Amino acid sequence: MRPIEALLLLANLLTFVALVVPWLRALGLAGYLAGAAALVAAAQVLLEGYRWQMVPAYALTAALLLAWGLARPAPSGPPVPRAVAYAAAALGALALVLAVALPAILPVFVFPRPSGPHAIGTLTYHWVDEGREDVFTADPDDRRELVVQVWYPAVDDPSAPRAPYMQDAGALTTWIAWLLHVRVPGFLSGEFTSVTTNAVAGAPAARAGGGFPVVVFVEGLSAFRQMNTYQVEELVSHGYVVVGIDQPHVAASVALPDGRRVVGLPKDEIWPLVAPSLGPVEDPPTLHGRALAGGIVPYLAQDVEFALDRVAALDVSDPLLAGRLDLGHVGVIGISMGGVVAPEACRLDPRFRACLLMEAPVPADVVADGLDRPALLLISDAESMRRAGWSPEDIAQHQGTMRALFEGVRGGGYWVQVRGTYHLNLTDAPLLLGVPLRALGLLGPIDVGEAHDIVKAYTVAFFDRHLKGLPAPLLDRPSPYPEVAFESRGPRGVDGTVSLP
């Protein structure tokens, strides 16, 4: 809840008390308080901005001002019947509860300040791969397009306005609708576009000897490139450039510069296209008449490789980023569907020197071949997945393939199993809609901040060791987090530190 919003609610509470408590009403304070509440309401709209959750508070302010006017002693006339006074007080109390509850349940969320020394800048690009057709469309002349956001260490300017979480909230409301299986009202879009991050759009990039290592972030199915901003900002603050990719037809909704909007395919349409990468299928899928014997995952991995090609071009010619990128030290993060695509990209492209996967089934060819580069696999425990409503088949697939990759990785591996997390705990979702998601049973029992702290700590430690060559004590000892079961394996399967659950 924002400061002036809280002040308005307090002013309404004091006005209500001054009206219903007889000896306070006799002091004549209610009029002053009602007037003060009206001024605070106007200041809140002007300075913090209107949002629909505050409508009951605005209405209550007006109602209390009106009630004060009606309750003033008249020179003559009958007193207000006691039953009417009690009914008015009860309605006022109910309105007060509603005015407090809505902004408390759906607050304007705030991203925690990252712990690293660097400020954060951000830029967004639209890139077209002219050499590759978009297999998701029926027109063979359509080229593959991506919207890519780059976060980078920046020169600090405390007075600079912070970048919005999402300039186009259509992707977020589409994602929420997909999660909750409900139609999201349009007025919610404005709610999310008012949220700011710790980044500054177009900020001057910080300097580093040799440039900053690069990490590519691959989003989940029906999600969006900013879905793990808490994790991205932490990494950037520690001296990394992070590249988030929106993949049209996989992302919830992608707004293109010419006004087109590409809405993602439903899960029941895209998952059969993924299936061949996860194991043998009887009938290879087709898409617009094109046979996809290997499924869609290798094609999506090409998006990741293409994005890295274009990032390399930024290091040569971009006005802000040229000379700031260390393209000899590149990693990738994938979550959910992105966790299927990322290891495939890591397997195919030797430029990726470290691969971090978050709760996703691993492609069969990656499991079979193993990775010759370091991999960190982060997942919840099977019991938490069962409580979250996962099917036994999905639990076995996720746990089994991720564990198999960990045991077969040749470049060194880390197993981070976080008890008490549900899938959404690993994303920004608890910050966006924590109260309703928890009420619906979509968040695990783990504390929201604790889950995010775990993800951030292991993310920074992993890339510090394998992209920067820095010490990472967190990866050398039993986990300090009681919720985490941690294991490590050295290169070529040599056992490393193992912590007990």
GIJOWO-V273039 format. One record per residue. N is the residue number from 1. RES is the residue in one small letter. SS is DSSP state (H for helix, E for strand, - for the rest). OMEGA is omega in whole degrees, 0 to 359 (999 if undefined). NEAR is the number of other C-alpha atoms within 10 Angstrom. Layout:
<<N/RES/SS/OMEGA/NEAR> <N/RES/SS/OMEGA/NEAR>>
This chain:
<<1/m/-/183/15> <2/r/-/189/13> <3/p/H/183/9> <4/i/H/174/16> <5/e/H/179/22> <6/a/H/179/15> <7/l/H/178/16> <8/l/H/179/25> <9/l/H/177/23> <10/l/H/179/14> <11/a/H/177/22> <12/n/H/179/29> <13/l/H/181/23> <14/l/H/178/16> <15/t/H/179/25> <16/f/H/180/25> <17/v/H/181/18> <18/a/H/180/23> <19/l/H/188/24> <20/v/H/179/17> <21/v/-/189/10> <22/p/H/185/10> <23/w/H/174/10> <24/l/H/178/13> <25/r/H/180/19> <26/a/H/179/13> <27/l/-/179/9> <28/g/-/181/14> <29/l/H/188/16> <30/a/H/181/26> <31/g/H/179/20> <32/y/H/181/13> <33/l/H/179/22> <34/a/H/177/28> <35/g/H/178/18> <36/a/H/179/18> <37/a/H/179/28> <38/a/H/178/20> <39/l/H/179/14> <40/v/H/179/21> <41/a/H/179/25> <42/a/H/179/16> <43/a/H/181/15> <44/q/H/180/21> <45/v/H/183/15> <46/l/H/189/10> <47/l/H/182/9> <48/e/-/180/14> <49/g/-/178/11> <50/y/-/166/18> <51/r/-/192/16> <52/w/H/180/14> <53/q/H/182/21> <54/m/H/181/22> <55/v/H/177/15> <56/p/H/178/19> <57/a/H/178/25> <58/y/H/180/23> <59/a/H/180/14> <60/l/H/178/24> <61/t/H/179/29> <62/a/H/181/17> <63/a/H/180/16> <64/l/H/176/24> <65/l/H/177/24> <66/l/H/180/13> <67/a/H/177/18> <68/w/H/179/22> <69/g/H/181/13> <70/l/H/185/11> <71/a/H/180/15> <72/r/-/181/13> <73/p/-/177/11> <74/a/-/180/9> <75/p/-/180/5> <76/s/-/178/6> <77/g/-/182/7> <78/p/-/177/6> <79/p/-/178/9> <80/v/-/179/11> <81/p/-/183/8> <82/r/H/181/9> <83/a/H/179/9> <84/v/H/179/10> <85/a/H/179/13> <86/y/H/180/12> <87/a/H/179/11> <88/a/H/178/14> <89/a/H/180/16> <90/a/H/178/13> <91/l/H/178/12> <92/g/H/179/20> <93/a/H/179/16> <94/l/H/179/11> <95/a/H/179/17> <96/l/H/178/19> <97/v/H/179/15> <98/l/H/181/18> <99/a/H/179/23> <100/v/H/189/20> <101/a/H/185/15> <102/l/H/178/16> <103/p/H/178/21> <104/a/H/181/14> <105/i/H/181/14> <106/l/-/183/17> <107/p/-/168/19> <108/v/-/187/19> <109/f/-/183/18> <110/v/-/176/15> <111/f/-/178/16> <112/p/-/179/13> <113/r/-/180/13> <114/p/-/186/20> <115/s/-/184/12> <116/g/-/185/14> <117/p/-/187/13> <118/h/-/166/21> <119/a/E/189/25> <120/i/E/171/33> <121/g/E/179/28> <122/t/E/177/22> <123/l/E/179/18> <124/t/E/184/15> <125/y/E/172/13> <126/h/E/184/13> <127/w/E/179/14> <128/v/E/177/17> <129/d/E/185/16> <130/e/E/182/12> <131/g/E/185/7> <132/r/E/179/17> <133/e/E/176/16> <134/d/-/185/18> <135/v/-/181/19> <136/f/-/179/17> <137/t/-/182/14> <138/a/-/183/12> <139/d/-/182/11> <140/p/-/178/12> <141/d/-/178/12> <142/d/-/179/16> <143/r/E/181/16> <144/r/E/181/19> <145/e/E/177/19> <146/l/E/166/21> <147/v/E/189/20> <148/v/E/176/19> <149/q/E/180/19> <150/v/E/172/20> <151/w/E/187/28> <152/y/E/174/36> <153/p/E/189/29> <154/a/E/172/23> <155/v/-/186/16> <156/d/-/174/18> <157/d/-/184/12> <158/p/-/183/9> <159/s/-/183/6> <160/a/-/178/11> <161/p/-/181/13> <162/r/-/182/16> <163/a/-/177/21> <164/p/E/176/17> <165/y/-/178/20> <166/m/-/174/20> <167/q/-/178/16> <168/d/-/185/16> <169/a/-/180/20> <170/g/H/179/22> <171/a/H/183/26> <172/l/H/179/24> <173/t/H/175/22> <174/t/H/179/22> <175/w/H/179/22> <176/i/H/178/20> <177/a/H/179/16> <178/w/H/181/17> <179/l/H/189/14> <180/l/H/181/12> <181/h/-/178/9> <182/v/-/175/10> <183/r/-/184/11> <184/v/-/180/16> <185/p/-/183/9> <186/g/-/184/11> <187/f/H/177/11> <188/l/H/181/16> <189/s/H/179/19> <190/g/H/178/16> <191/e/H/186/17> <192/f/H/178/21> <193/t/H/179/17> <194/s/-/181/19> <195/v/-/179/18> <196/t/E/181/19> <197/t/-/175/20> <198/n/-/184/24> <199/a/E/175/26> <200/v/E/181/25> <201/a/E/175/17> <202/g/-/180/16> <203/a/-/175/20> <204/p/-/183/19> <205/a/E/175/21> <206/a/-/179/20> <207/r/-/175/16> <208/a/-/177/13> <209/g/-/181/9> <210/g/-/178/12> <211/g/-/181/21> <212/f/E/175/27> <213/p/E/185/23> <214/v/E/176/28> <215/v/E/178/30> <216/v/E/178/25> <217/f/E/181/29> <218/v/E/188/31> <219/e/-/176/28> <220/g/-/179/24> <221/l/-/180/23> <222/s/-/179/26> <223/a/-/186/27> <224/f/-/189/25> <225/r/-/182/23> <226/q/-/192/22> <227/m/-/178/24> <228/n/-/182/18> <229/t/H/179/18> <230/y/H/181/23> <231/q/H/181/21> <232/v/H/183/26> <233/e/H/177/30> <234/e/H/181/26> <235/l/H/180/28> <236/v/H/181/28> <237/s/H/178/25> <238/h/-/171/19> <239/g/-/176/26> <240/y/E/168/29> <241/v/E/181/29> <242/v/E/183/26> <243/v/E/180/26> <244/g/E/186/27> <245/i/E/166/25> <246/d/E/180/26> <247/q/E/181/28> <248/p/-/181/24> <249/h/-/174/19> <250/v/-/175/25> <251/a/-/180/24> <252/a/-/182/29> <253/s/E/182/26> <254/v/E/177/24> <255/a/E/180/19> <256/l/-/187/14> <257/p/-/182/10> <258/d/-/177/6> <259/g/-/177/7> <260/r/-/175/9> <261/r/E/181/14> <262/v/E/180/17> <263/v/E/183/18> <264/g/-/176/22> <265/l/-/175/18> <266/p/-/182/14> <267/k/H/184/13> <268/d/H/175/8> <269/e/H/185/10> <270/i/H/184/17> <271/w/H/173/15> <272/p/H/177/17> <273/l/H/179/20> <274/v/H/190/21> <275/a/H/182/19> <276/p/H/179/22> <277/s/H/183/24> <278/l/H/180/20> <279/g/-/182/12> <280/p/-/175/11> <281/v/-/182/14> <282/e/-/184/6> <283/d/-/178/9> <284/p/-/184/15> <285/p/E/172/19> <286/t/E/179/14> <287/l/E/183/15> <288/h/-/177/11> <289/g/-/179/9> <290/r/E/178/11> <291/a/E/179/11> <292/l/E/184/18> <293/a/-/179/14> <294/g/-/182/19> <295/g/-/186/23> <296/i/-/187/23> <297/v/H/178/24> <298/p/H/178/19> <299/y/H/179/17> <300/l/H/175/20> <301/a/H/176/23> <302/q/H/173/17> <303/d/H/182/23> <304/v/H/179/25> <305/e/H/179/18> <306/f/H/179/17> <307/a/H/179/22> <308/l/H/175/20> <309/d/H/182/11> <310/r/H/175/14> <311/v/H/177/21> <312/a/H/178/17> <313/a/H/177/13> <314/l/H/182/17> <315/d/H/180/18> <316/v/H/193/13> <317/s/H/183/11> <318/d/-/183/13> <319/p/-/182/11> <320/l/-/191/18> <321/l/-/182/22> <322/a/-/179/16> <323/g/-/183/19> <324/r/-/189/23> <325/l/E/175/25> <326/d/E/185/19> <327/l/E/171/19> <328/g/E/180/15> <329/h/E/186/20> <330/v/E/175/26> <331/g/E/180/25> <332/v/E/174/26> <333/i/E/174/27> <334/g/E/177/22> <335/i/E/178/26> <336/s/-/178/22> <337/m/H/176/24> <338/g/H/176/28> <339/g/H/171/27> <340/v/H/185/29> <341/v/H/187/32> <342/a/H/180/32> <343/p/H/175/29> <344/e/H/177/27> <345/a/H/180/24> <346/c/H/179/26> <347/r/H/187/20> <348/l/H/189/16> <349/d/-/183/14> <350/p/-/177/12> <351/r/-/178/16> <352/f/E/186/26> <353/r/E/179/22> <354/a/E/188/28> <355/c/E/179/29> <356/l/E/183/26> <357/l/E/182/25> <358/m/E/170/23> <359/e/-/181/23> <360/a/-/171/25> <361/p/-/184/26> <362/v/-/178/29> <363/p/-/185/25> <364/a/H/181/19> <365/d/H/177/14> <366/v/H/178/23> <367/v/H/183/22> <368/a/H/182/12> <369/d/H/191/13> <370/g/-/176/20> <371/l/-/178/25> <372/d/-/175/19> <373/r/-/182/20> <374/p/E/179/25> <375/a/E/172/31> <376/l/E/182/25> <377/l/E/183/20> <378/l/E/186/25> <379/i/E/173/26> <380/s/E/176/26> <381/d/-/185/20> <382/a/H/181/18> <383/e/H/177/12> <384/s/H/178/19> <385/m/H/178/23> <386/r/H/179/14> <387/r/H/180/14> <388/a/-/177/17> <389/g/-/178/12> <390/w/-/176/15> <391/s/-/177/12> <392/p/H/180/11> <393/e/H/180/8> <394/d/H/178/14> <395/i/H/181/19> <396/a/H/181/14> <397/q/H/182/16> <398/h/H/182/20> <399/q/H/185/20> <400/g/H/184/14> <401/t/H/178/19> <402/m/H/179/25> <403/r/H/179/18> <404/a/H/178/16> <405/l/H/179/25> <406/f/H/184/25> <407/e/H/181/21> <408/g/H/183/21> <409/v/-/184/27> <410/r/-/183/21> <411/g/-/184/19> <412/g/-/185/25> <413/g/E/180/32> <414/y/E/179/25> <415/w/E/182/22> <416/v/E/181/23> <417/q/E/188/21> <418/v/E/181/23> <419/r/-/175/22> <420/g/-/178/22> <421/t/-/165/24> <422/y/-/187/27> <423/h/H/184/20> <424/l/H/177/15> <425/n/H/183/25> <426/l/H/184/26> <427/t/-/175/21> <428/d/-/188/19> <429/a/H/180/18> <430/p/H/176/21> <431/l/H/182/19> <432/l/H/191/20> <433/l/H/187/16> <434/g/H/185/19> <435/v/H/180/15> <436/p/H/180/14> <437/l/H/178/17> <438/r/H/179/13> <439/a/H/179/9> <440/l/-/179/9> <441/g/-/182/13> <442/l/-/175/22> <443/l/-/180/24> <444/g/-/184/22> <445/p/-/181/15> <446/i/-/176/15> <447/d/-/184/14> <448/v/H/181/18> <449/g/H/180/12> <450/e/H/179/13> <451/a/H/180/23> <452/h/H/178/18> <453/d/H/179/16> <454/i/H/181/19> <455/v/H/182/20> <456/k/H/183/20> <457/a/H/182/14> <458/y/H/177/20> <459/t/H/182/19> <460/v/H/181/22> <461/a/H/182/19> <462/f/H/182/26> <463/f/H/174/28> <464/d/H/181/19> <465/r/H/192/16> <466/h/H/173/21> <467/l/H/181/22> <468/k/H/183/16> <469/g/-/181/11> <470/l/-/173/12> <471/p/-/179/13> <472/a/-/184/16> <473/p/H/180/10> <474/l/H/183/15> <475/l/H/184/19> <476/d/H/186/15> <477/r/-/173/15> <478/p/-/185/19> <479/s/-/174/20> <480/p/-/180/12> <481/y/-/182/13> <482/p/-/181/11> <483/e/-/190/20> <484/v/E/166/24> <485/a/E/188/20> <486/f/E/173/24> <487/e/E/175/23> <488/s/E/176/25> <489/r/E/178/23> <490/g/-/177/16> <491/p/H/181/16> <492/r/H/172/16> <493/g/H/177/16> <494/v/-/183/13> <495/d/E/175/14> <496/g/E/183/17> <497/t/E/176/14> <498/v/E/176/18> <499/s/-/180/15> <500/l/-/177/10> <501/p/-/999/14>>
